[in-house]
Amino acid sequence: MQLTDTSEKNIINVVEQFDYSTQDDSYNQSFIKWRKNKDNPYAFNFKMDRRESVFVEGKGFESKSLPTAERNCVIKIMNVAGIAMLIWIVIDNIIGKAVISLFDFLGFDIHSSFFSTGVYGGDVEIVTSLILIGLMKVLIPAWYVHKKLKMPSKAEYLTKLRHSSDMIGSLCMAMAASAVTSLPNIYTNKTRLLYNYFRDIDADTSVWSQEQFIIYAIFDIVVLSVLSELFFRGAIFGALRQFGDVFALVITSVMSALLVQDVREFPAALLMSAIAAAGMLRSGSILTAIYVQIIFKLYRLALILLESTSTDTIYLHRNIFILAVFIIGALGFGTVYLLSKKKNRHRIASYKSEISMWERMVIAFRSYPVPAVVGVCVMAALIKLIL
């Protein structure tokens, strides 16, 4: 829909004129109610009659500015998102080390240093600490965002599956993308796949028992996938949707990739996050986003298991597996795309404004404290690359 109503050309009401046709009525009504709350500083609920003007002392009569209202709202939302990212980083890099140091002080067999990224000690202690830190770094910023934006659960999460074919298409795309993004790490002599999978925790997993490996793998693949998608595709995504689905998709995908804090993992994280967000919007359910992340991590785990075998045909089996996953994913996505194209369904909410998409992006990434957070993430990524 156009930003201005063609039947009432002089009236601008961004809440009423938003495109609500892509999601279910229950979500839309809750989302509209949240946006119409005049006491909500994070709701873009600008309304104006072009024929009216207001008196500004020292300036005279001026019309209210839609671009200014939009810019201010984007800045406020990105302030919350930036602080949430900062909380994530602090827990991941500082508080996490403090927790390990505390356990070490209490006599547990686990050791680390603030000046290194390594974690050493008993397998039980390491896995327990990593799970605790993983929960903290996602749940605490998620709780902060939820409290600040005050978005009701019906508007915070897309929960009604409207198009199952789009869910299937997204999962197929995740398979094909997983195969493609794994190629740079597979054909390199610098690292092994086992190290790549656990690179973000930097622990000596070679001494883990099978039980500890399975426990952490389940936590990483299932629990963290669910929690991280609830964070990135929850209130932050909903608040950014006010300025169009594409804008929300790009911002949250970049946030997700930055918080990986690893140059080598950035492209894969960015691509999988974008597929997860698009799949959620097109299917209508956040479960699609969760399944996308689970498929990506299951694929990497499968490569680890293939590499752990000592047969002479390991590389042949691995390459056949990668090719098979890519072909199945590509064919599945292509089939779903062709079938849905014939139906010509409208899935992504568009948004037109006096501010271009590029200008809105610049405003978002210049909003305090986002530039500082980006700098810290890049620095941490470079340190990991060097070490």
C-alpha positions in Angstrom: 0.0 0.0 0.0 1.1 3.6 -0.5 2.2 5.6 2.5 -0.6 8.1 1.7 -4.2 7.2 1.2 -5.3 8.0 -2.3 -8.9 8.6 -1.1 -7.8 11.1 1.5 -4.7 12.6 0.0 -4.2 15.1 2.8 -4.1 12.5 5.6 -1.0 10.6 6.6 -1.5 7.8 9.1 1.4 5.4 9.0 -0.2 2.9 11.3 -3.4 2.5 9.3 -1.6 2.6 6.0 0.9 -0.2 6.8 0.6 -3.4 4.7 -1.0 -5.9 7.1 -1.9 -8.4 4.3 1.1 -10.7 4.8 0.3 -12.0 8.3 -2.7 -13.4 10.3 -5.4 -11.2 11.8 -4.5 -12.1 15.5 -0.9 -10.9 15.0 -2.0 -7.8 13.0 -4.5 -6.6 15.6 -2.0 -7.0 18.5 0.7 -5.3 16.4 -1.6 -2.4 15.6 -2.6 -2.0 19.2 1.0 -1.8 20.2 1.7 0.8 17.6 -1.3 3.0 18.4 -0.2 3.4 22.1 0.7 7.1 22.3 2.8 6.5 25.4 5.0 4.0 23.5 8.3 5.8 22.5 9.2 2.9 20.2 6.0 2.9 18.1 6.0 4.7 14.8 2.5 6.1 15.0 2.8 9.4 13.1 -0.4 11.0 12.0 -0.9 14.3 10.2 -3.3 16.3 8.1 -1.2 18.0 5.4 -3.5 21.0 5.6 -2.6 21.7 9.3 0.5 23.3 10.8 1.7 23.9 14.3 3.2 27.0 15.8 6.9 26.7 16.8 8.2 29.5 18.9 10.9 31.4 17.1 10.1 29.6 13.8 6.5 30.4 13.2 4.0 27.9 11.7 5.5 24.7 10.5 4.1 21.4 9.3 5.0 18.3 11.3 7.8 16.3 9.7 7.2 12.7 8.8 11.0 12.0 8.0 11.9 13.5 11.4 9.4 11.3 13.3 10.6 8.2 11.4 14.3 9.0 12.0 13.7 9.5 15.8 11.8 6.2 16.1 14.5 4.3 14.3 17.1 5.8 16.6 15.2 4.8 19.7 14.7 1.2 18.6 18.3 0.9 17.5 19.4 2.2 20.9 17.7 -0.7 22.6 19.1 -3.1 20.0 22.6 -1.7 20.5 22.5 -2.0 24.3 21.2 -5.6 23.9 24.1 -6.5 21.6 26.5 -4.8 24.1 25.1 -7.0 26.9 25.6 -10.1 24.7 29.2 -9.1 24.0 30.1 -8.3 27.6 28.6 -11.6 28.9 30.4 -13.5 26.1 33.8 -12.0 26.6 34.0 -10.7 30.1 31.3 -12.0 32.4 31.8 -15.5 31.0 35.5 -15.4 31.9 34.6 -14.1 35.4 32.2 -17.1 35.8 34.9 -19.5 34.8 37.4 -17.8 37.2 34.9 -18.0 40.0 34.4 -21.8 39.4 38.2 -22.1 39.3 38.5 -20.3 42.6 35.8 -22.6 44.2 37.9 -25.6 43.3 36.3 -26.8 40.1 38.6 -28.2 37.4 38.2 -25.4 34.9 40.6 -22.6 33.9 40.8 -19.6 31.6 42.3 -16.2 31.3 41.0 -12.7 30.4 44.0 -12.4 28.0 43.2 -15.5 26.0 40.2 -17.2 24.4 40.9 -20.7 25.6 39.1 -22.8 28.2 40.8 -25.7 29.9 39.9 -28.3 32.5 37.5 -31.2 33.0 35.0 -32.0 30.3 32.0 -31.9 32.7 33.1 -28.5 34.1 33.7 -27.0 30.7 30.4 -28.2 29.2 28.5 -27.0 32.3 30.1 -23.5 32.2 29.6 -23.2 28.4 25.9 -24.0 28.7 25.5 -21.5 31.5 27.3 -18.7 29.6 25.4 -19.6 26.4 22.1 -19.2 28.3 23.1 -16.0 29.9 24.3 -14.2 26.8 21.0 -14.8 25.0 18.4 -14.7 27.8 19.6 -11.5 29.5 19.6 -9.3 26.4 16.3 -10.9 25.3 14.7 -10.0 28.7 16.1 -6.4 28.4 14.6 -6.0 24.9 11.2 -7.4 26.0 11.1 -5.1 29.0 12.0 -2.0 27.0 9.8 -2.5 24.0 6.8 -3.8 26.0 5.5 -5.7 23.0 2.8 -8.3 23.7 3.6 -11.9 22.9 1.0 -12.0 20.1 2.9 -9.1 18.4 6.4 -10.2 19.4 6.4 -13.5 17.6 4.8 -14.8 14.4 3.3 -18.1 15.4 0.7 -19.0 12.8 1.9 -21.1 9.9 0.1 -19.6 6.9 2.0 -21.1 4.0 3.6 -24.5 4.7 5.1 -24.6 1.2 7.2 -21.5 2.1 8.5 -23.2 5.2 9.6 -26.2 3.1 11.2 -23.9 0.6 13.1 -22.1 3.3 14.4 -25.4 4.7 15.5 -26.5 1.3 17.3 -23.1 0.8 19.0 -23.6 4.2 20.3 -27.0 3.0 21.7 -25.6 -0.2 23.2 -22.6 1.6 24.8 -24.8 4.3 26.6 -26.8 1.6 27.9 -23.7 -0.1 29.0 -21.8 3.0 30.9 -24.9 4.3 33.2 -25.1 1.2 35.8 -22.5 2.3 36.5 -24.2 5.6 36.5 -27.7 4.1 39.1 -27.1 1.5 41.7 -25.5 3.7 44.7 -26.9 5.6 44.6 -24.3 8.4 41.7 -25.8 10.4 39.7 -29.0 10.8 35.9 -29.2 10.8 35.8 -30.2 14.4 37.7 -27.1 15.3 35.4 -25.0 13.1 32.3 -26.3 14.8 33.6 -25.4 18.3 35.6 -22.4 17.3 33.4 -20.0 19.1 34.0 -21.7 22.5 37.7 -22.4 21.9 37.7 -25.5 24.1 39.8 -28.6 23.8 37.0 -30.9 22.7 39.3 -33.7 21.8 39.3 -34.8 25.4 35.5 -34.7 25.8 33.7 -37.9 26.5 31.0 -39.0 24.0 28.3 -38.1 26.6 29.7 -34.5 27.0 29.9 -34.1 23.3 26.3 -35.2 22.8 25.1 -32.9 25.6 26.8 -29.8 24.2 25.8 -30.6 20.6 22.1 -30.9 21.6 22.3 -27.7 23.6 24.0 -25.8 20.7 21.9 -27.3 17.9 18.5 -27.2 19.6 18.4 -24.9 22.6 20.6 -22.1 21.3 18.9 -22.2 17.9 15.5 -21.7 19.6 16.7 -19.0 22.0 18.7 -17.0 19.5 15.9 -17.0 16.9 13.4 -15.9 19.6 15.8 -13.0 20.4 16.6 -11.9 16.8 13.2 -12.6 15.4 11.2 -11.4 18.4 10.6 -7.9 19.7 13.5 -6.3 17.8 12.3 -7.7 14.5 8.7 -6.7 15.3 9.6 -3.1 16.1 11.8 -2.7 13.0 8.9 -4.2 10.8 7.2 -0.8 11.2 9.6 0.4 8.5 9.2 -2.6 6.2 10.0 -6.3 6.3 13.1 -5.9 4.2 14.5 -3.3 6.6 13.9 -5.6 9.6 15.4 -8.5 7.8 18.6 -6.7 6.9 19.2 -5.1 10.4 18.6 -8.3 12.4 20.7 -10.4 10.0 23.6 -8.1 10.3 23.2 -8.1 14.1 23.2 -11.8 14.2 26.3 -12.1 12.0 28.2 -9.4 14.0 27.6 -11.2 17.3 29.3 -14.3 16.0 32.5 -12.2 16.3 34.3 -14.3 13.8 35.4 -13.1 10.3 35.3 -16.7 9.0 31.8 -17.4 10.3 30.4 -14.0 9.3 29.2 -14.8 5.7 27.5 -18.0 6.8 25.8 -16.4 9.8 24.6 -13.5 7.7 23.2 -15.7 5.0 21.5 -18.2 7.3 20.0 -15.4 9.4 18.6 -13.8 6.2 17.1 -17.1 5.1 15.6 -17.6 8.6 14.0 -14.1 8.6 12.6 -14.4 5.1 11.3 -17.9 5.8 9.5 -16.7 8.9 7.9 -13.8 7.1 6.8 -15.9 4.1 5.5 -18.8 6.1 4.1 -16.8 9.0 5.8 -18.8 11.7 9.0 -18.3 13.8 9.3 -22.1 13.8 10.6 -21.7 10.2 13.5 -19.6 11.4 14.3 -22.0 14.2 14.3 -25.0 11.8 16.6 -23.2 9.4 19.2 -22.7 12.2 18.8 -26.3 13.3 19.4 -27.6 9.8 22.5 -25.5 9.4 24.0 -26.8 12.6 22.9 -30.4 12.0 24.7 -30.2 8.6 27.9 -29.1 10.2 27.6 -31.8 12.9 27.2 -34.4 10.1 30.4 -33.2 8.5 32.2 -33.6 11.8 31.0 -37.1 12.2 32.1 -37.9 8.6 35.6 -36.4 9.2 36.0 -38.3 12.5 36.1 -41.6 10.6 39.5 -43.0 9.7 38.6 -44.7 6.4 40.6 -44.0 3.2 37.4 -42.9 1.4 36.5 -40.1 4.0 36.9 -37.3 1.5 34.9 -39.1 -1.2 32.1 -39.7 1.2 32.2 -36.2 2.5 32.1 -34.6 -1.0 29.2 -36.9 -2.0 27.3 -35.9 1.1 27.9 -32.2 0.4 26.8 -32.5 -3.2 23.7 -34.5 -2.2 22.7 -31.9 0.4 23.1 -29.1 -2.1 21.2 -30.9 -4.9 18.3 -31.8 -2.7 18.1 -28.3 -1.3 18.4 -26.6 -4.6 15.8 -28.8 -6.3 13.4 -28.5 -3.4 13.7 -24.7 -3.3 13.3 -24.4 -7.1 10.2 -26.6 -7.1 8.6 -24.7 -4.3 9.5 -21.3 -5.9 8.0 -22.3 -9.3 4.8 -23.5 -7.7 4.3 -20.5 -5.4 5.2 -18.1 -8.3 2.1 -19.4 -10.2 -0.1 -18.5 -7.2 1.4 -15.0 -7.1 1.0 -14.7 -3.3 2.0 -11.5 -1.5 4.4 -12.4 1.4 6.6 -9.4 2.3 5.2 -6.1 3.6 6.5 -3.2 1.6 7.0 0.3 3.0 7.4 3.6 1.1 8.8 6.7 2.8 10.4 10.0 2.1 13.6 8.4 3.5 15.2 5.9 1.2 16.1 2.4 2.4 19.8 3.3 2.3 19.3 6.4 4.3 17.3 4.5 6.9 20.1 1.9 7.1 22.7 4.6 7.7 20.5 6.2 10.4 20.2 2.7 12.1 23.9 1.9 12.2 24.8 5.4 13.3 22.5 5.3 16.3 24.1 5.1 19.7 25.6 2.7 20.8 25.5 0.6 17.6 28.8 2.1 16.1 30.7 1.2 19.3 29.2 -2.3 19.3 30.1 -2.8 15.6 33.7 -1.7 16.4 33.9 -4.1 19.4 32.6 -7.0 17.3 35.1 -6.3 14.5 37.9 -6.1 17.0 37.0 -9.4 18.7 36.7 -11.0 15.2 40.2 -9.8 14.2 41.6 -11.1 17.5 40.1 -14.5 16.9 41.5 -14.5 13.4 45.0 -13.7 14.6 45.0 -16.2 17.5 
